[in-house]
Amino acid sequence: MIGPVDSNCAKTLCKSHRKVSSPASEGEANIFFNLCMDRVHYSPERGAIYFVDSSYMKVAEIIESVMAGLGYEPQIEQLYLDQLSIFKSLKRVRLDQAQARAIMVALRMEGMQITISK
């Protein structure tokens, strides 16, 4: 989880976005560096949604709520930047296409931006 971040800083970060276009072959480390607290990334080829959780945007809670409504329990994995699992990076949840669509709708309704691998 990202934090603590000053709420004014968090609001400012969410207002400024760089354009991200990720190829399907993009590595998970590069996906991590293109995320922020109000942006998630969906990779249809990997069947996964990637995100960083923060106290301002509770992405994991949204995913868990949607999946519970669909009758599934999501397996959210914490990924790391290093081999010793010291430096946390993004989180990944593997989904089928129908689950991903439902989650992306819920995330968009909460104001999240979603990038999709092309």
Secondary structure as the mmCIF struct_conf table of DSSP 4:
data_model
#
loop_
_struct_conf.conf_type_id
_struct_conf.id
_struct_conf.beg_label_comp_id
_struct_conf.beg_label_asym_id
_struct_conf.beg_label_seq_id
_struct_conf.end_label_comp_id
_struct_conf.end_label_asym_id
_struct_conf.end_label_seq_id
STRN STRN1 ILE A 2 ILE A 2
HELX_RH_AL_P HELX_RH_AL_P1 SER A 7 LYS A 15
TURN_TY1_P TURN_TY1_P1 ALA A 24 SER A 25
HELX_RH_AL_P HELX_RH_AL_P2 GLU A 28 PHE A 33
TURN_TY1_P TURN_TY1_P2 ASN A 34 ASN A 34
STRN STRN2 CYS A 36 CYS A 36
TURN_TY1_P TURN_TY1_P3 MET A 37 ASP A 38
STRN STRN3 ARG A 39 SER A 43
TURN_TY1_P TURN_TY1_P4 PRO A 44 GLY A 47
STRN STRN4 ALA A 48 PHE A 51
STRN STRN5 SER A 54 SER A 54
BEND BEND1 SER A 55 MET A 57
HELX_RH_AL_P HELX_RH_AL_P3 VAL A 59 GLY A 69
TURN_TY1_P TURN_TY1_P5 LEU A 70 GLY A 71
STRN STRN6 ILE A 76 TYR A 80
BEND BEND2 LEU A 81 ASP A 82
TURN_TY1_P TURN_TY1_P6 GLN A 83 LEU A 84
BEND BEND3 SER A 85 SER A 85
BEND BEND4 PHE A 87 PHE A 87
STRN STRN7 LYS A 88 ARG A 94
HELX_RH_AL_P HELX_RH_AL_P4 GLN A 97 MET A 109
TURN_TY1_P TURN_TY1_P7 GLU A 110 GLY A 111
STRN STRN8 GLN A 113 ILE A 116
#
